[in-house]
């Protein structure tokens, strides 16, 4: 019974922290770190769920389903799609930058956020 109470307390504390972080982002108290996905396009780094390569059949299906549902954002500027970003809102974003490069940029943004600075490598 004590373990259940501890888990519930930990869950409430995490929910409160998440709510406070979201409130700070929404009110502008904390600038949201942005991830450069190429050609002047940026996305909110904390909303990225996955960065994947587009070459597999499941990713092609994901792209097609998102297009049919109106959740596809093409940020390739007419170039070949080299990475697919899946967002927490179920949107799918296409990028002409390699998935490995985007993953490195994401890691850099995440590390900068943890240090308290919001600068992003270009």
C-alpha positions in Angstrom: 0.0 0.0 0.0 2.9 2.4 0.8 4.5 1.7 -2.6 1.2 2.6 -4.3 1.0 5.9 -2.4 4.7 6.7 -3.2 4.0 6.0 -6.9 0.9 8.2 -6.9 2.9 11.0 -5.1 5.7 10.8 -7.6 3.2 10.9 -10.5 1.5 14.0 -9.1 4.9 15.7 -8.6 5.9 14.9 -12.2 2.6 16.2 -13.5 3.0 19.4 -11.6 6.5 19.9 -13.0 5.3 19.2 -16.5 2.4 21.6 -16.1 4.8 24.3 -14.7 7.2 23.8 -17.6 4.4 24.0 -20.1 3.0 27.1 -18.4 6.4 28.8 -18.6 6.8 28.0 -22.3 3.2 29.2 -23.1 3.6 32.5 -21.1 7.0 33.2 -22.6 8.8 33.0 -19.2 11.0 30.3 -20.7 11.9 30.5 -24.3 11.3 27.2 -26.1 14.4 25.7 -27.6 13.9 25.3 -31.4 15.5 22.7 -33.6 16.7 23.8 -37.0 15.4 21.3 -39.6 16.9 23.1 -42.6 16.2 26.0 -45.0 15.1 28.4 -42.3 12.6 25.9 -40.8 12.5 25.2 -37.1 10.4 23.1 -34.8 9.9 23.1 -31.0 12.5 20.7 -29.7 10.4 19.5 -26.8 7.6 18.4 -29.1 9.8 16.0 -31.2 9.0 12.3 -30.5 11.2 10.6 -33.1 13.6 11.4 -35.9 13.6 8.6 -38.5 14.9 7.9 -42.0 12.2 7.8 -44.7 13.5 4.7 -46.6 11.4 2.0 -44.9 7.9 0.9 -45.8 6.4 1.7 -42.4 7.7 5.3 -42.7 6.3 5.6 -46.2 3.0 4.4 -44.9 3.2 6.8 -42.0 3.9 9.7 -44.5 1.0 8.7 -46.7 -1.4 8.3 -43.8 -0.4 11.7 -42.4 -0.9 13.3 -45.8 -4.4 11.9 -46.1 -5.2 13.1 -42.5 -3.8 16.6 -43.2 -1.0 16.2 -40.6 1.9 16.2 -43.0 4.3 19.2 -43.1 6.8 19.3 -46.0 9.8 21.4 -45.0 12.1 20.0 -47.8 11.8 23.1 -50.1 11.5 20.7 -53.1 14.5 18.6 -52.2 14.7 14.9 -51.4 13.3 13.8 -48.1 16.1 12.6 -45.9 14.4 12.6 -42.5 11.0 12.4 -41.0 10.2 14.0 -37.7 7.2 12.6 -35.7 5.8 15.2 -33.3 3.8 14.7 -30.1 0.7 16.2 -31.8 0.9 13.3 -34.4 2.1 15.7 -37.1 4.7 14.3 -39.5 7.4 16.7 -40.7 9.6 16.0 -43.7 13.1 17.4 -43.8 15.9 17.5 -46.4 18.5 17.2 -43.7 20.0 13.8 -42.8 18.4 12.1 -39.8 21.8 11.7 -38.1 22.5 15.4 -38.5 19.1 16.3 -37.0 19.7 13.9 -34.1 23.0 15.6 -33.4 21.3 19.0 -33.5 18.6 17.7 -31.2 21.1 16.4 -28.7 22.9 19.8 -28.8 19.7 21.6 -28.1 18.7 19.2 -25.3 22.2 19.6 -23.7 22.0 23.4 -24.0 18.5 23.4 -22.4 19.8 21.3 -19.5 22.7 23.8 -19.0 20.2 26.7 -19.0 21.2 28.4 -22.2 19.0 28.4 -25.3 21.6 28.9 -28.1 21.4 26.4 -31.0 24.1 25.4 -33.4 23.5 26.3 -37.0 
